[in-house]
Amino acid sequence: MPIPPSDPIVNIPIVTPFDELDRVDHNALARNIERWLATPAAGFLVGSQTGEEACLSEPEKLAIAKTVKENLDDRRFLIGGIDCPAVAETLRRAEAFAKVGAEVVRIRFPRHASQVEPYFEQVLPRCPVPVLLMHQCNPVRFGMAAEPAAAPEVLGCVADMENVFGYVTDHDVRFEAQVRRCITRDRRFWICNGSLILHGTLIGCNGTTTAFSNIWPAALDELLVKGMAGRYQEAEPLQELVQKIDAVMLPFLAAGVKAVLGLLGFEGMRPRSPTPAVSNSVVASLEQLMREAGLLNRSAEG
């Protein structure tokens, strides 16, 4: 499909469902996607920390991407996630994602500042689809900022290069405000965390890709719309609900996200071995917070 021309965009870095034998459950994935299609989410990312990317082989990621693409409607688009510092291998993976239907690839910044510009100067002109830049150099630190990949001016320069779809912040809003001032205003500039949606709109964010998108895309869409319009006071109670769930969920990474989704009735919500499921006491805390937010009395779209 054509990439949506208007903002905001809520992107889901989708969790990976597994069956009792620890295999990717494609049937469960298709049914989960059907539920997400009832939400305002427009983008679907395969290959993220939320999706347990380090626990998946490349053939598994491509098979998941193929299943996602086959089940999306004509208003949604597919993003393939890549985290690789080598130019040739990055391009090979981008070609593979494009072949299964990805309209965009998400690429993390290299971890060494001296490599950032040379890497993207070689990758961007040869990449078969537009690139979503991911400034989250330590993805296992959900909700916490890593060391910046480079100076704001360097990140801004890369974000303004040809074939860039947009830029995703890390969690340091102060630093990312400096990056925003270095990027052309009409670029897509996404906040990386559900608890920071309103903060993100204050520095010019116009979309999001975050673990919380799996759970309540409609809330994040509403927060973006209200924040971009300057209706902060009106949006604060909803942001507080998101923050409360996020604070309990995120320390457990993908297992925490899956615990919440399991309460909502999504399928295949066991982490891949050897990652343990969260404890019953944490699940009980999450359930209470979700009831307070009204999430257990409505589907994900409401």
N, C-alpha and C positions, 0 to 999 in steps of 0.2 A: 504494500500500500504506500501511497505518498506519506512522508513524514508530516504529522500535523503542522499546519502553518502558524497556528496561534498558541499562545501560552496562557496558563501554565500547563505543564506536562507532569503527570505523576508516572514514574517508572517503577515497575516491580522487579527487584532482583530475586527471582523466584526460588523458593526452597525446592529441594529435590526429594520427592517421595521414594521411600524404599519399602520393599516387601519383607516378609518374615525371614527370607534367606539373604537379606542385605543387598538385593538386586534393585536397580532402578525400576520403579513401578510405573510404566508408561500409561497404563489404563487409569491409574489413580491420578496421574499428572493431567490427563485429558479432562477428567471430571473436575479437578481443582481449577483448571483454566476456565471451564464453563462457568464456575462461580465468579472468578475474577472478571469475566467478560460482562457481568452485571454491574460493574463498578466504573468509575470515571478513568481508571488506569488506561494509559495509551501505549506505554512501552513495556516490553517484557525482556528482561536480561537473563541470559543463561551463562553461567560461569562467573560466580561471585562468591565472596566469603559467606554470605547468607545461604547460598546454594551448595556450600561445602565443596568448593571448587578444588581444593587440595586433595580431596578424597575421591575425585572422579578422574578416570582416564580420558584422554582426548576422544577416543571413539564414543565413550559414554556421553560426553558433552555434546558432540555433534548429533548423536541420536536423540538426546533430549531437545536440542534446538529444532530438529526436524519434527518431533512430536508437537512442540509448541507452535511452530509455524503452521502445521496442518490443522491446528485447532483454533487459531486466531481468526477473528472476523476482519472485514476490510477496513476497519477503523483503528486497527492496532498495528504496531510494528515490532520486529524482533531485533534484539541487540545481542551480539556475541562478546563474551568477556575474555580479554587476553591480558596476561601479566607475564611479560617476557622481555629481557633487556637486549636480546639479539635481533637485529634488523631483519635478517633473512627468515628467521623462525617466526617472528611476529607477522611478517607478510604471508608466510605459508599458512599460518593459522587463520589470518583474516580471509584468505582465499577460500579456505575450507568452510568457514562460517557463511561466507557469501554464497557458496554453492548450495547450502541447505536453506537459503532464503533470508539471511540476516540483512537488514537494510542499513545497519550501523554496527560498528564494533566499538566496544569500550576498552581502552588501553590505559593501563596504569603508567605513571611517570617512572622512568629509571630512577634508581636510588642514589645515584651520584650526580651532583649538580653539573659537573663538567660534561656529562653525557646527554643531558636533556635536549639541548638544541640540536646537536648532530644526529641524535637518534630520530627525532621527529622530522628534521629536514630530509632524511632519507625515507622514512616510513610514509609520511603523509602524501607525497606526490604519487606513490606507487600503490597505495592501499585501494582496493576495489570499491570500497564504500566509505562514507563519511565516518569520522572518528569522534567518539565521546571521550574526552580526556578525564582521567580519574586521578585526582590529587589526594590519594589516600595510601601512602607508601608503606604503612604497616597495617594491612587490612584486618589482622586478628585483634587489633585494639578497638573494638566496637565502642563508639562514644568517646574516644580519646584521640587527641591529635598526635601524629607522629612528627618527626623533624621534617620541615619543608623540603620538597624536592629541589628547590632552587629559589632564588630571589623573586619577589613579586613581579619585577620587570621581565624576568626571563619567562616565567609562567604565562604572563600576559602576552608576550611576544609569540609564544607557541600557540596560545589560544586564538590568536588573530591570523594564524597561517591558513592557507587554502586547504580545503577538505576537512576542516574541523567542524563537527556538528555542535559541540558545546563543551563546557568545562564543569566538572563536579568538584566542589570544595572538599577540604578536610574539615576537622571539627574546630579549628582555631578561627573563630569568627573575626577577631581583630586582624589576624594576618590576611585572611581571605578578603576583608574589606580593602586592603591595599592591592590585592590582585585584581579586584573588580575595577579599581580605578585605572588599571593598565590594559583593560580589555575593551574593545569596541562595544558600545552600549547595546547594540542589537544582537549580540551573541547570546546564545543560551548559557545560563550561569545557574547551576543547580546546587541546592543545599543537600548535604549528605546524611542528615539525621532528622528523624521525625520530631525530636524534642526541640530542634532549632529552626523550625519552619518560619515562625514569625521573625526570629532574629535574622534569618536569611533574607527575608523580604526587605528588611531594613537596610541591608547592604546591596540590594539590587538583584537578589535571586528570583528566578521566574520558573522554577521547576524543582523536582526532587527525585532522587533515587536513593532509597533507604530501606533497611530491613522492615521497618514499620509499614511500608507500602503493601506488604503481603497481607496485613491484618485489617487495615481500615483505610483504604485508598480514598474514600469519600471525605473523610476527615481532613486528610492532607490536602486534597484538592480545595476544600472549603477554606482551609487556613491560608493557602497560597492566594486564592482569589481575594480574600479579605485583607491579607497583608499587603498585597500588591496595590490594593485600593486605599491603603492607609487606615483601614478599619480595625486597628489593633485592639482597642478596648473591647470591641464586640467579639473578637476572636480569642481573647485570653482564656475564657473558661474551657473552650475546646482544646486549646494548646495544653492546658494544665492536665486534662484527662489523658492526653497522649503521653505527656511527660511522666505521669505516675506509672503507667504500664511499662513504658520504655525503661524506666529506672530499675525495675525488678527483672525485666526480660533480658536486657542487653548483656549483663555480665555473663550470661550463659551462651552467648553467641547464637549460632544456628539452632542449638538445642532449645534455647529459650523461645526463639521465634516459633519453633515447631510445637512447643508446649501450648502456646497461645492458640495457634492454628488448630491443634488437636481439640481444644475446648470448643472451637467454632465449628468442628465437624469436618475439617479438611482431612483427606486421606493420606496414608503413608507417612505419618509424622513421627517416625522414629529416626534419631540421628544414625549416621553410618558408623558401624563398629570401627574402633573401640570407644567412640565418644558416648558417654552415658546420657540417658535421659535425665531431665531435672528431677529433683526430689518431689515427693508428694506435698511437702509443706510449701515449696515454692509454687507448685501448681495451684494449691489452695489460695495462696496470696494473689496470684494472677487472676484466678477465677473471681475473687472478691472485687478486685479492681475493674475487671471487665463488666461485672454486674453493675458497679457504680457508674460505669460509662454507658450502660445500656447495650453493650455489645452482644450479650448473650440473649437478648430479646429481639435481635434484628439480624439480618444477614449482613455480609461484609459491605454491601453497597450502601446500607443505610446509616 
